[in-house]
Amino acid sequence: MQTRIGRFISILYRKNQIFLSSVLKPLDISTSEYSILLILYDDDALTQDDLTSRLFLDKSAVARAIRSLEEKGFIHKEKDQTDQRCNRISLTPKSLAAEPCIMKALDQWNEILMSGMNEEERDMAYQILSRMTDNIKKEMS
């Protein structure tokens, strides 16, 4: 019998959403919104198109999440200085204050996932998942 890896990926995704929802709820951040914040924590002041391409989501989903984050005070938009057709999305003090809690939750999730694995197994898991992600990006672009 062939093992269907998609089943395991699906279970991990659902459990990840449940875990993150419970941690992010007190911060009033949804699982779709936290993904945007994570990217901005690494590279602030991106355009909506930048976020859409990095998240591999459709423009409308990203637009909804951006609108919600802006209404809650986690991000602000301003016109791009070089291209007035674009808005730059930036973090606010409120989102910066939430960063340690979000990162702690992600570290906890990572530890749960990697529990019982030695360093070599952890590295191998990262390499395999990275290759699978690259394969999907190539296939679906």
N, CA and C atoms as a LAMMPS dump frame, in Angstrom:
ITEM: TIMESTEP
0
ITEM: NUMBER OF ATOMS
423
ITEM: BOX BOUNDS ff ff ff
-5.0000000000000000e+02 5.0000000000000000e+02
-5.0000000000000000e+02 5.0000000000000000e+02
-5.0000000000000000e+02 5.0000000000000000e+02
ITEM: ATOMS id mol type element x y z
1 1 1 N 0.842 -1.194 0
2 1 2 C 0 0 0
3 1 3 C 0.883 1.253 0
4 2 1 N 0.548 2.186 -0.844
5 2 2 C 1.317 3.425 -0.962
6 2 3 C 0.87 4.407 0.125
7 3 1 N 1.839 5.01 0.787
8 3 2 C 1.535 6.023 1.799
9 3 3 C 1.218 7.333 1.099
10 4 1 N 0.15 7.962 1.498
11 4 2 C -0.261 9.242 0.92
12 4 3 C 0.19 10.361 1.865
13 5 1 N 1.267 11.015 1.472
14 5 2 C 1.853 12.047 2.325
15 5 3 C 0.914 13.231 2.513
16 6 1 N 0.057 13.483 1.519
17 6 2 C -0.895 14.584 1.623
18 6 3 C -1.801 14.464 2.833
19 7 1 N -2.135 13.244 3.209
20 7 2 C -2.976 13.027 4.395
21 7 3 C -2.276 13.565 5.647
22 8 1 N -0.996 13.262 5.782
23 8 2 C -0.243 13.727 6.943
24 8 3 C -0.082 15.245 6.926
25 9 1 N 0.169 15.787 5.751
26 9 2 C 0.298 17.239 5.625
27 9 3 C -1.014 17.912 6.01
28 10 1 N -2.115 17.332 5.586
29 10 2 C -3.436 17.873 5.916
30 10 3 C -3.686 17.857 7.421
31 11 1 N -3.336 16.766 8.079
32 11 2 C -3.504 16.671 9.537
33 11 3 C -2.647 17.719 10.231
34 12 1 N -1.39 17.833 9.818
35 12 2 C -0.502 18.827 10.422
36 12 3 C -1.041 20.236 10.229
37 13 1 N -1.544 20.533 9.042
38 13 2 C -2.095 21.857 8.764
39 13 3 C -3.28 22.152 9.686
40 14 1 N -4.217 21.206 9.782
41 14 2 C -5.401 21.429 10.627
42 14 3 C -5.015 21.613 12.092
43 15 1 N -4.112 20.779 12.581
44 15 2 C -3.683 20.887 13.983
45 15 3 C -2.932 22.195 14.216
46 16 1 N -2.155 22.619 13.237
47 16 2 C -1.449 23.893 13.326
48 16 3 C -2.442 25.046 13.432
49 17 1 N -3.49 25.01 12.627
50 17 2 C -4.505 26.062 12.653
51 17 3 C -5.204 26.11 14.013
52 18 1 N -5.516 24.948 14.569
53 18 2 C -6.167 24.881 15.883
54 18 3 C -5.242 25.447 16.956
55 19 1 N -3.983 25.027 16.942
56 19 2 C -3.011 25.491 17.927
57 19 3 C -2.835 27.004 17.84
58 20 1 N -2.585 27.502 16.633
59 20 2 C -2.354 28.938 16.47
60 20 3 C -3.6 29.759 16.787
61 21 1 N -4.762 29.269 16.422
62 21 2 C -6 29.997 16.728
63 21 3 C -6.142 30.218 18.224
64 22 1 N -5.841 29.189 19.007
65 22 2 C -5.984 29.324 20.46
66 22 3 C -4.967 30.306 21.039
67 23 1 N -3.764 30.32 20.494
68 23 2 C -2.719 31.225 20.988
69 23 3 C -2.959 32.662 20.531
70 24 1 N -3.433 32.83 19.3
71 24 2 C -3.594 34.166 18.728
72 24 3 C -4.903 34.842 19.121
73 25 1 N -5.87 34.067 19.579
74 25 2 C -7.181 34.633 19.909
75 25 3 C -7.096 35.784 20.916
76 26 1 N -6.343 35.656 22.014
77 26 2 C -6.25 36.786 22.957
78 26 3 C -5.639 38.049 22.342
79 27 1 N -4.86 37.883 21.279
80 27 2 C -4.246 39.029 20.605
81 27 3 C -5.173 39.628 19.549
82 28 1 N -6.293 38.959 19.282
83 28 2 C -7.243 39.357 18.238
84 28 3 C -6.594 39.299 16.854
85 29 1 N -5.836 38.227 16.634
86 29 2 C -5.182 37.991 15.35
87 29 3 C -5.636 36.62 14.849
88 30 1 N -6.063 36.569 13.593
89 30 2 C -6.481 35.288 13.009
90 30 3 C -5.273 34.582 12.403
91 31 1 N -5.458 33.313 12.067
92 31 2 C -4.349 32.57 11.463
93 31 3 C -3.987 33.122 10.085
94 32 1 N -4.956 33.659 9.367
95 32 2 C -4.624 34.254 8.063
96 32 3 C -3.883 35.58 8.239
97 33 1 N -4.192 36.296 9.295
98 33 2 C -3.539 37.587 9.54
99 33 3 C -2.11 37.426 10.054
100 34 1 N -1.883 36.403 10.872
101 34 2 C -0.547 36.258 11.449
102 34 3 C 0.498 36.001 10.363
103 35 1 N 0.11 35.347 9.283
104 35 2 C 1.051 35.074 8.192
105 35 3 C 1.594 36.366 7.594
106 36 1 N 0.727 37.349 7.472
107 36 2 C 1.151 38.653 6.954
108 36 3 C 2.112 39.318 7.927
109 37 1 N 1.783 39.268 9.212
110 37 2 C 2.668 39.866 10.216
111 37 3 C 4.042 39.199 10.198
112 38 1 N 4.077 37.878 10.063
113 38 2 C 5.365 37.174 10.039
114 38 3 C 6.259 37.677 8.915
115 39 1 N 5.686 37.86 7.759
116 39 2 C 6.477 38.357 6.627
117 39 3 C 6.949 39.777 6.895
118 40 1 N 6.072 40.607 7.449
119 40 2 C 6.446 41.996 7.736
120 40 3 C 7.475 42.084 8.861
121 41 1 N 7.464 41.148 9.809
122 41 2 C 8.492 41.144 10.851
123 41 3 C 9.874 40.954 10.223
124 42 1 N 9.943 40.196 9.15
125 42 2 C 11.226 39.966 8.471
126 42 3 C 11.577 41.06 7.479
127 43 1 N 10.557 41.681 6.893
128 43 2 C 10.797 42.635 5.807
129 43 3 C 9.657 43.651 5.798
130 44 1 N 9.767 44.675 6.604
131 44 2 C 8.694 45.657 6.77
132 44 3 C 8.538 46.525 5.518
133 45 1 N 7.375 47.123 5.39
134 45 2 C 7.039 48.074 4.32
135 45 3 C 7.016 47.42 2.94
136 46 1 N 6.256 46.354 2.822
137 46 2 C 6.083 45.679 1.538
138 46 3 C 4.785 46.121 0.88
139 47 1 N 4.675 45.868 -0.418
140 47 2 C 3.421 46.154 -1.108
141 47 3 C 2.482 44.957 -0.947
142 48 1 N 1.214 45.194 -1.256
143 48 2 C 0.239 44.113 -1.192
144 48 3 C 0.61 43.001 -2.182
145 49 1 N 1.106 43.374 -3.348
146 49 2 C 1.543 42.362 -4.327
147 49 3 C 2.71 41.532 -3.798
148 50 1 N 3.642 42.186 -3.096
149 50 2 C 4.758 41.453 -2.481
150 50 3 C 4.22 40.395 -1.516
151 51 1 N 3.285 40.806 -0.675
152 51 2 C 2.709 39.886 0.307
153 51 3 C 1.964 38.743 -0.379
154 52 1 N 1.207 39.073 -1.406
155 52 2 C 0.446 38.05 -2.134
156 52 3 C 1.376 36.994 -2.719
157 53 1 N 2.462 37.43 -3.337
158 53 2 C 3.378 36.462 -3.957
159 53 3 C 4.129 35.64 -2.91
160 54 1 N 4.457 36.227 -1.787
161 54 2 C 5.184 35.485 -0.753
162 54 3 C 4.29 34.493 -0.01
163 55 1 N 3.01 34.807 0.084
164 55 2 C 2.079 33.933 0.803
165 55 3 C 1.444 32.866 -0.081
166 56 1 N 1.58 33.018 -1.391
167 56 2 C 0.956 32.099 -2.339
168 56 3 C -0.558 32.038 -2.126
169 57 1 N -1.141 33.212 -1.905
170 57 2 C -2.591 33.339 -1.742
171 57 3 C -3.128 34.246 -2.833
172 58 1 N -4.441 34.229 -3.007
173 58 2 C -5.02 35.129 -4
174 58 3 C -5.113 36.539 -3.424
175 59 1 N -5.188 37.51 -4.332
176 59 2 C -5.172 38.919 -3.94
177 59 3 C -6.318 39.275 -3.003
178 60 1 N -7.485 38.704 -3.229
179 60 2 C -8.638 39.066 -2.398
180 60 3 C -8.467 38.588 -0.958
181 61 1 N -7.885 37.406 -0.756
182 61 2 C -7.655 36.904 0.605
183 61 3 C -6.662 37.795 1.343
184 62 1 N -5.614 38.201 0.646
185 62 2 C -4.615 39.084 1.257
186 62 3 C -5.228 40.453 1.537
187 63 1 N -6.038 40.953 0.619
188 63 2 C -6.691 42.258 0.813
189 63 3 C -7.601 42.235 2.043
190 64 1 N -8.351 41.152 2.228
191 64 2 C -9.229 41.04 3.407
192 64 3 C -8.415 41.034 4.698
193 65 1 N -7.334 40.259 4.714
194 65 2 C -6.501 40.182 5.912
195 65 3 C -5.841 41.529 6.204
196 66 1 N -5.378 42.212 5.168
197 66 2 C -4.759 43.53 5.346
198 66 3 C -5.782 44.518 5.899
199 67 1 N -6.978 44.509 5.338
200 67 2 C -8.032 45.416 5.806
201 67 3 C -8.333 45.169 7.291
202 68 1 N -8.445 43.914 7.667
203 68 2 C -8.732 43.566 9.056
204 68 3 C -7.592 43.995 9.982
205 69 1 N -6.361 43.706 9.584
206 69 2 C -5.207 44.102 10.402
207 69 3 C -5.117 45.615 10.547
208 70 1 N -5.447 46.332 9.485
209 70 2 C -5.412 47.795 9.545
210 70 3 C -6.502 48.314 10.483
211 71 1 N -7.701 47.748 10.384
212 71 2 C -8.803 48.165 11.258
213 71 3 C -8.488 47.903 12.727
214 72 1 N -7.738 46.847 13.001
215 72 2 C -7.377 46.491 14.378
216 72 3 C -6.141 47.248 14.867
217 73 1 N -5.475 47.977 13.971
218 73 2 C -4.318 48.774 14.363
219 73 3 C -2.985 48.043 14.336
220 74 1 N -2.929 46.878 13.677
221 74 2 C -1.681 46.122 13.612
222 74 3 C -0.766 46.565 12.473
223 75 1 N -1.341 47.165 11.434
224 75 2 C -0.546 47.642 10.302
225 75 3 C -1.099 48.985 9.838
226 76 1 N -0.304 49.694 9.059
227 76 2 C -0.832 50.883 8.387
228 76 3 C -0.321 50.883 6.944
229 77 1 N -1.107 51.545 6.103
230 77 2 C -0.77 51.629 4.68
231 77 3 C -0.427 53.066 4.346
232 78 1 N 0.554 53.221 3.486
233 78 2 C 0.855 54.55 2.949
234 78 3 C 1.297 54.391 1.501
235 79 1 N 1.083 55.443 0.729
236 79 2 C 1.44 55.415 -0.692
237 79 3 C 2.946 55.228 -0.854
238 80 1 N 3.301 54.404 -1.816
239 80 2 C 4.698 54.187 -2.16
240 80 3 C 5.247 55.484 -2.744
241 81 1 N 6.419 55.898 -2.301
242 81 2 C 7.028 57.148 -2.768
243 81 3 C 7.396 57.095 -4.249
244 82 1 N 7.768 55.913 -4.73
245 82 2 C 8.204 55.794 -6.125
246 82 3 C 7.084 55.377 -7.076
247 83 1 N 6.022 54.782 -6.545
248 83 2 C 4.906 54.332 -7.379
249 83 3 C 3.602 54.602 -6.636
250 84 1 N 2.97 55.699 -6.961
251 84 2 C 1.76 56.137 -6.25
252 84 3 C 0.583 55.17 -6.403
253 85 1 N 0.685 54.218 -7.336
254 85 2 C -0.388 53.233 -7.503
255 85 3 C -0.344 52.166 -6.422
256 86 1 N 0.793 52.047 -5.731
257 86 2 C 0.989 51 -4.721
258 86 3 C 0.948 51.573 -3.316
259 87 1 N 0.501 50.749 -2.401
260 87 2 C 0.574 51.077 -0.979
261 87 3 C 1.656 50.222 -0.333
262 88 1 N 2.371 50.812 0.596
263 88 2 C 3.332 50.074 1.41
264 88 3 C 2.645 49.708 2.717
265 89 1 N 2.751 48.452 3.095
266 89 2 C 2.148 47.949 4.321
267 89 3 C 3.251 47.882 5.372
268 90 1 N 3.032 48.549 6.509
269 90 2 C 4.047 48.602 7.563
270 90 3 C 3.461 48.196 8.907
271 91 1 N 4.348 47.753 9.77
272 91 2 C 3.962 47.373 11.127
273 91 3 C 3.719 48.606 11.987
274 92 1 N 2.912 48.426 13.01
275 92 2 C 2.66 49.477 13.996
276 92 3 C 3.248 49.027 15.336
277 93 1 N 3.321 49.932 16.308
278 93 2 C 3.778 49.514 17.637
279 93 3 C 2.948 48.356 18.213
280 94 1 N 1.66 48.321 17.9
281 94 2 C 0.797 47.235 18.397
282 94 3 C 1.25 45.88 17.849
283 95 1 N 1.572 45.822 16.565
284 95 2 C 2.019 44.542 15.988
285 95 3 C 3.413 44.17 16.491
286 96 1 N 4.255 45.165 16.711
287 96 2 C 5.588 44.885 17.249
288 96 3 C 5.498 44.355 18.675
289 97 1 N 4.523 44.849 19.436
290 97 2 C 4.321 44.356 20.801
291 97 3 C 3.828 42.907 20.805
292 98 1 N 3.115 42.505 19.762
293 98 2 C 2.592 41.133 19.671
294 98 3 C 3.643 40.139 19.18
295 99 1 N 4.711 40.64 18.593
296 99 2 C 5.714 39.758 17.983
297 99 3 C 6.281 38.708 18.941
298 100 1 N 6.704 39.054 20.163
299 100 2 C 7.261 38.018 21.045
300 100 3 C 6.283 36.875 21.328
301 101 1 N 5.026 37.199 21.507
302 101 2 C 4.014 36.173 21.772
303 101 3 C 3.827 35.259 20.561
304 102 1 N 3.788 35.845 19.381
305 102 2 C 3.63 35.064 18.151
306 102 3 C 4.842 34.159 17.943
307 103 1 N 6.025 34.706 18.129
308 103 2 C 7.24 33.916 17.922
309 103 3 C 7.357 32.792 18.95
310 104 1 N 6.949 33.071 20.179
311 104 2 C 6.972 32.033 21.214
312 104 3 C 6.036 30.89 20.83
313 105 1 N 4.859 31.222 20.329
314 105 2 C 3.895 30.197 19.906
315 105 3 C 4.462 29.36 18.764
316 106 1 N 5.116 30.012 17.81
317 106 2 C 5.704 29.278 16.687
318 106 3 C 6.846 28.376 17.15
319 107 1 N 7.629 28.855 18.11
320 107 2 C 8.693 28.022 18.673
321 107 3 C 8.104 26.807 19.393
322 108 1 N 7.009 27.026 20.139
323 108 2 C 6.348 25.913 20.83
324 108 3 C 5.847 24.882 19.825
325 109 1 N 5.213 25.355 18.761
326 109 2 C 4.7 24.45 17.731
327 109 3 C 5.846 23.666 17.094
328 110 1 N 6.928 24.352 16.811
329 110 2 C 8.1 23.702 16.223
330 110 3 C 8.634 22.609 17.143
331 111 1 N 8.698 22.9 18.425
332 111 2 C 9.193 21.91 19.389
333 111 3 C 8.267 20.702 19.461
334 112 1 N 6.967 20.938 19.401
335 112 2 C 6.01 19.828 19.393
336 112 3 C 6.253 18.956 18.162
337 113 1 N 6.376 19.587 17.005
338 113 2 C 6.594 18.844 15.763
339 113 3 C 7.891 18.043 15.783
340 114 1 N 8.937 18.621 16.325
341 114 2 C 10.262 18.01 16.255
342 114 3 C 10.604 17.162 17.48
343 115 1 N 9.671 17.049 18.391
344 115 2 C 9.896 16.288 19.615
345 115 3 C 10.308 14.848 19.287
346 116 1 N 11.338 14.379 19.968
347 116 2 C 11.814 13.013 19.766
348 116 3 C 12.748 12.844 18.58
349 117 1 N 13.038 13.94 17.876
350 117 2 C 13.953 13.867 16.729
351 117 3 C 15.322 14.391 17.137
352 118 1 N 16.359 13.705 16.663
353 118 2 C 17.699 14.231 16.906
354 118 3 C 17.997 15.311 15.863
355 119 1 N 19.141 15.944 15.991
356 119 2 C 19.498 17.066 15.11
357 119 3 C 19.522 16.654 13.639
358 120 1 N 20.055 15.477 13.371
359 120 2 C 20.125 14.995 11.99
360 120 3 C 18.715 14.794 11.411
361 121 1 N 17.821 14.232 12.199
362 121 2 C 16.442 14.025 11.74
363 121 3 C 15.724 15.353 11.522
364 122 1 N 15.985 16.306 12.397
365 122 2 C 15.385 17.638 12.236
366 122 3 C 15.856 18.284 10.933
367 123 1 N 17.166 18.224 10.693
368 123 2 C 17.714 18.785 9.455
369 123 3 C 17.111 18.102 8.23
370 124 1 N 16.99 16.791 8.299
371 124 2 C 16.43 16.041 7.181
372 124 3 C 14.965 16.435 6.947
373 125 1 N 14.209 16.605 8.022
374 125 2 C 12.804 17.013 7.89
375 125 3 C 12.712 18.374 7.197
376 126 1 N 13.539 19.323 7.611
377 126 2 C 13.55 20.646 6.972
378 126 3 C 13.906 20.538 5.488
379 127 1 N 14.932 19.749 5.181
380 127 2 C 15.359 19.602 3.786
381 127 3 C 14.255 18.992 2.924
382 128 1 N 13.607 17.972 3.432
383 128 2 C 12.548 17.306 2.663
384 128 3 C 11.364 18.241 2.462
385 129 1 N 10.929 18.907 3.523
386 129 2 C 9.798 19.832 3.4
387 129 3 C 10.138 21 2.479
388 130 1 N 11.372 21.473 2.545
389 130 2 C 11.807 22.555 1.663
390 130 3 C 11.763 22.1 0.205
391 131 1 N 12.229 20.904 -0.063
392 131 2 C 12.21 20.383 -1.427
393 131 3 C 10.771 20.198 -1.913
394 132 1 N 9.905 19.697 -1.049
395 132 2 C 8.501 19.521 -1.425
396 132 3 C 7.861 20.871 -1.748
397 133 1 N 8.177 21.883 -0.954
398 133 2 C 7.655 23.227 -1.199
399 133 3 C 8.159 23.76 -2.535
400 134 1 N 9.444 23.581 -2.804
401 134 2 C 10.005 24.017 -4.093
402 134 3 C 9.331 23.296 -5.258
403 135 1 N 9.09 21.999 -5.096
404 135 2 C 8.425 21.225 -6.153
405 135 3 C 7.044 21.788 -6.462
406 136 1 N 6.299 22.103 -5.423
407 136 2 C 4.942 22.639 -5.611
408 136 3 C 5.002 24.018 -6.251
409 137 1 N 5.938 24.85 -5.813
410 137 2 C 6.075 26.192 -6.402
411 137 3 C 6.336 26.095 -7.897
412 138 1 N 7.233 25.193 -8.291
413 138 2 C 7.546 25.024 -9.713
414 138 3 C 6.337 24.508 -10.482
415 139 1 N 5.667 23.549 -9.921
416 139 2 C 4.535 22.908 -10.593
417 139 3 C 3.336 23.841 -10.726
418 140 1 N 3.112 24.677 -9.718
419 140 2 C 1.894 25.483 -9.657
420 140 3 C 2.094 26.929 -10.098
421 141 1 N 3.284 27.29 -10.542
422 141 2 C 3.49 28.694 -10.933
423 141 3 C 3.225 28.927 -12.39
